[in-house]
Amino acid sequence: MDSQALRSKQDDAKLHIVLFPWLAFGHMIPYLELAKLVAQRGHHVSFVSTPRNIDRLPKLPPNLTPFISFVKIPLPHVPNLPENAEATTDLPENKVPFLKQAYNLLEEGITGFLDAAAPDWVLHDFTAYWLVPIATKLGIACGFLSIFTASALCFFNPSGQDHRTEPEDFTVAPKWVPFPSRVAFRYFEVVKIFNNAIAGDASGTSDMHRFEACLRGCDLLAVRSCTELEPEWLRLLEQLYQKPVVPVGQLPPILPHGGDDDEDETWLEIKGWLDKQAGGSVVYVAFGSEAKPNQTELTEIALGLEQSELPFFWALKLKRGPCDIEVIQLPEGFEERTKGRGVVCTSWAPQLKILSHPSICGFLSHSGWTSVVEALQLERPLILLTFLADQGLNASFLREKKMGCLIPRNEEDGSFTREAVARSLRLVVVEEGDKFYRDKAKEMRAVFGDRDRQNQYVDTLVSCLKEHRRHVHKAARAN
Ligand SMILES: C[C@@H]1O[C@H](OP(=O)(O)OP(=O)(O)OC[C@H]2O[C@@H](n3ccc(=O)[nH]c3=O)[C@H](O)[C@@H]2O)[C@H](O)[C@H](O)[C@H]1O
């Protein structure tokens, strides 16, 4: 077979790609969206996680099951990790470092799988910074699939010698950002995450180190982003790390359609209440799969919702797993006083179906990027209240792009008032004078909800993965 024929045969050969997300639903859900898009193109995907996480993922469309294999690797137990805790949603924030310790012990299981499966690529998350040398030794190309924005990734240190040592250093744009930007944490946001994310956590390392090791070690950086939203940050990322940076699109989930309602009792009950509300009248309130307000925050949010006099549906996390002993409760009489106008759901809420309902007029969100994507593909304007992780960077980016209204807070301690909550909600969803956020949300649907554009991003990613595979095969033949 001549080289031309061999090359076209290789090009047509389908890829086998392993996806290995961090143990958080805000990561696993977008990874699964990419798995579906790659599978739609006939390529095979092995989605690796722990048994309970895989069992809790949304069901696949039947036509994709031949292309996506779920690989369950039992999570090794480590001291202080609560029983059955396999995702960040299952345990209090202060125990997440033990989940990261256990995640590191998945190394043996995934190495064995990669050695046996010999895939073309493994695309991993920021927590698997230790995977690069293993994949390289096995001759498997390794990519960092970031569900964080390019603007958030640029915040990390390309040189590895971080001059930033104090929380204040993280409240301004880093010196390597050559254009004017206010993408940075607020002081209270840095203080909340400083130990785990920057100084180092119980697992012996810090998220900052994990990110920088991935950014420097990977063969290719695939970013859940798009040039329509942050071209300047994607270009900067490529300059900083001198490697291919491939935006994969925002990975908006396929929106539910009528037939999805039949068997889901929880959704049918929620839908029954939403159907009774006026169109475009209800504020959806949710802070992701991890964030849980403290008692003071919970009280101010609740009384702010009450003062706003707006209908609301609140997906409220009262506990992060069975071992969470920090009790928080709604203010005395709140549910009675708001009965009929508001609902509080303390179990897992079908967020995408709720956001898709025509009664929803806005989203009070924590700025978790997966929720941001889901809201903006549906033109839901954003009111933002951050809690942890990269949410502060996301919120400052959204403010800079005028895509979200941040509830005013004390910069030092992050405190806010019920009046500020009520005022921000009414400003965004009611005030005629300020349709700005509603108009912006309509404009952003074109960026976040354009499926043709999303498909183009995935086609480009697949071409890059094939191109790199050709180089690896050529190198292997040369040896
Ligand atoms: C990416 C990163 O990972 C984390 O994700 P987290 O779960 O907090 O929030 P989302 O990214 O919105 O992801 C949450 C995902 O869970 C879904 N969901 C959540 C709760 C519920 O009751 N029902 C649902 O369907 C929601 O629809 C979304 O798909 C951190 O925030 C981080 O800041 C964020 O940028």
PDBQT file of the ligand as one rigid body, heavy atoms in Angstrom, charges set to zero:
ROOT
HETATM    1  C1  LIG A 501     -17.170  23.838  36.068  1.00  0.00    +0.000 C 
HETATM    2  C2  LIG A 501     -16.734  24.082  37.481  1.00  0.00    +0.000 C 
HETATM    3  O1  LIG A 501     -17.089  23.015  38.348  1.00  0.00    +0.000 OA
HETATM    4  C3  LIG A 501     -17.901  23.200  39.500  1.00  0.00    +0.000 C 
HETATM    5  O2  LIG A 501     -19.214  22.977  39.032  1.00  0.00    +0.000 OA
HETATM    6  P1  LIG A 501     -20.592  23.144  39.840  1.00  0.00    +0.000 P 
HETATM    7  O3  LIG A 501     -21.269  21.831  39.998  1.00  0.00    +0.000 OA
HETATM    8  O4  LIG A 501     -20.406  23.907  41.073  1.00  0.00    +0.000 OA
HETATM    9  O5  LIG A 501     -21.428  24.096  38.880  1.00  0.00    +0.000 OA
HETATM   10  P2  LIG A 501     -21.660  24.048  37.344  1.00  0.00    +0.000 P 
HETATM   11  O6  LIG A 501     -20.397  24.265  36.604  1.00  0.00    +0.000 OA
HETATM   12  O7  LIG A 501     -22.745  25.009  37.109  1.00  0.00    +0.000 OA
HETATM   13  O8  LIG A 501     -22.198  22.557  36.994  1.00  0.00    +0.000 OA
HETATM   14  C4  LIG A 501     -23.348  22.021  37.645  1.00  0.00    +0.000 C 
HETATM   15  C5  LIG A 501     -24.007  21.024  36.728  1.00  0.00    +0.000 C 
HETATM   16  O9  LIG A 501     -24.871  20.205  37.493  1.00  0.00    +0.000 OA
HETATM   17  C6  LIG A 501     -26.228  20.374  37.083  1.00  0.00    +0.000 C 
HETATM   18  N1  LIG A 501     -27.077  20.409  38.284  1.00  0.00    +0.000 N 
HETATM   19  C7  LIG A 501     -26.595  20.893  39.467  1.00  0.00    +0.000 A 
HETATM   20  C8  LIG A 501     -27.400  20.868  40.603  1.00  0.00    +0.000 A 
HETATM   21  C9  LIG A 501     -28.724  20.344  40.506  1.00  0.00    +0.000 A 
HETATM   22  O10 LIG A 501     -29.491  20.303  41.462  1.00  0.00    +0.000 OA
HETATM   23  N2  LIG A 501     -29.151  19.874  39.311  1.00  0.00    +0.000 N 
HETATM   24  C10 LIG A 501     -28.351  19.890  38.197  1.00  0.00    +0.000 A 
HETATM   25  O11 LIG A 501     -28.765  19.467  37.106  1.00  0.00    +0.000 OA
HETATM   26  C11 LIG A 501     -26.264  21.703  36.335  1.00  0.00    +0.000 C 
HETATM   27  O12 LIG A 501     -27.298  21.694  35.344  1.00  0.00    +0.000 OA
HETATM   28  C12 LIG A 501     -24.863  21.733  35.687  1.00  0.00    +0.000 C 
HETATM   29  O13 LIG A 501     -24.890  20.965  34.498  1.00  0.00    +0.000 OA
HETATM   30  C13 LIG A 501     -17.661  24.560  40.138  1.00  0.00    +0.000 C 
HETATM   31  O14 LIG A 501     -18.879  25.285  40.190  1.00  0.00    +0.000 OA
HETATM   32  C14 LIG A 501     -16.782  25.486  39.347  1.00  0.00    +0.000 C 
HETATM   33  O15 LIG A 501     -16.873  26.809  39.806  1.00  0.00    +0.000 OA
HETATM   34  C15 LIG A 501     -17.224  25.395  37.945  1.00  0.00    +0.000 C 
HETATM   35  O16 LIG A 501     -16.723  26.447  37.137  1.00  0.00    +0.000 OA
ENDROOT
TORSDOF 0
